[in-house]
């Protein structure tokens, strides 16, 4: 009975130690996100760390997006990072597009980011170029095959 008590106490102490380490590592980020009204659960943060995703990058970009009035969840940000994308560029492009009145959803911004990877062009530059070229096309008169 005495050894069973010691084993139970050791398991409880190990659990308390793991909990303390998790809280020590993630509490600051969790609190910052919670205060900014962009919560990310401790469980998600632990999962990100296990998948070798920089937790601070994801949480900070989620806070930035939420503060700019965009509801971007942490899971899509994490998925874009794991796909090799630049999460910061995508979030900044979404904010700039929103402020400029340009329609740009998260998936399209991610696709543009991945397509421009290695070209030296950011998502924001690509969106600006695309938006300007659409405006140029609208300004040109239509010349159809029978408009001679």
N, C-alpha and C positions, 0 to 999 in steps of 0.2 A: 504494500500500500504506500509506503514511504517513497519508493522509487517511482511509482506512478505519479505521485504528487510532484516530484522533482522534474519528471518528463513534461508534465502539463505546465509547470512553471517555466521551463525552458522554452517550450513552444510559444507560450504567451509572451515571454520576453523577446523572442525572435520576431513575433508579429508586431509588437510595439516598436522594435528597432526599425523594421521595414517601414512601418507607418511614419515614424519620425523622419526617416531619410526621404520618403516621398514628400512629406509636408515641407521639409527643409528645401528640397530642390524646386518645388513647384508652387509653394504658397504665395510667393511674391508675384509671380506671373498671374496666378489664379485671382489674387486680390485685385491686381491692376485691371484685369479684364472685367471682373465683377463690378468694380467701381465705375468703369467706363461704359457700363451697360452693354458689354459685348462678352458675355460669359462663355468660358470654355471649361468643361468639367475636368477635375483632376484625373479621372479615368482616361479621358481623351489625351491629356498631356502625357500620361504614362505610356499609352499606346504609341504616341508620336515618338517618344524617346526610344521605345523598343524597335520602332521602324527606322530609327536613325534620321528622323526629321527634326530640324532645328525648331524646337518648341517656341522659343522667343520670337523667331521670324514669323511664324504662323499667327501667334497671339497678337503681336504688334501690328501686323497687317490687317487682322480682323478688327482690332480697335480703330485703326485708321479709317477703314471702310465704314464702320458703324458711325463713327463721329462725323463722317462726311454724308451720312444719310443713306448709306447703302447697306442692305442686309446680306452680307456674305458670310456664310457658315464656315467653320474651320475645316470640315471634311473636304469640300472642294479645293480649298487652298492647299491642303495637305496632298491631295491627289495630284494637283498641278505641279507641286514641288517634286513629287515622286516621278512624274512623267518627264522631268528635266526642265521644267519651265521656271521663269523668273517671277515669283509671286509678287514681289514689290512692284515690278513694272506693270503687271496686270492690274493690281489694285489702283495704282496711280493713274493708269489709262482709264479705268472705269470711272474714277472720280472726275478726271478732266472731261471725259465724254459727257458725263451727267451734267456738269456745270456748263458745258458748251451746248447742251441740248441735243447731243448726238446720241442716237439709240445704239447702245452697245451692251449686249448681255455678257455674263461671265464666261459662258462656254465659247462664244465667238472671240472674246479677248484672249482666252487661253489658246485657241486654235491659231490666232494671229501670232501670239507670242512664240509658240512652238514652230510655226512656219518661218518666222523671221530669225530664229535662233542661228547664230553664227554669221549673220549678215551685217551686224553692227547697227541694225535698225531696231528701235524699241517698238513696243505695241502702240504707244502714244503717237510716234511718228507715222507708223503705218495707218493708224486710224485717221490722222490728220490728212495724209496723202489721199486716202480713199475718199474722205469727206469732201476734200477740195475737188477731186476729179469728178465726183458726182455732181457737185455744184456747177462745174464747167460744162458737163453734159447737159444739164438742165438749161443753162444759159444759151447753148447753141441751138439754132433753129433746126427743126427736124427735116431731114432730107430723105424721103422715101424713094423707092424705085420709080415712082410715077410723078415726082415733083420737079421735072425738068423745066 
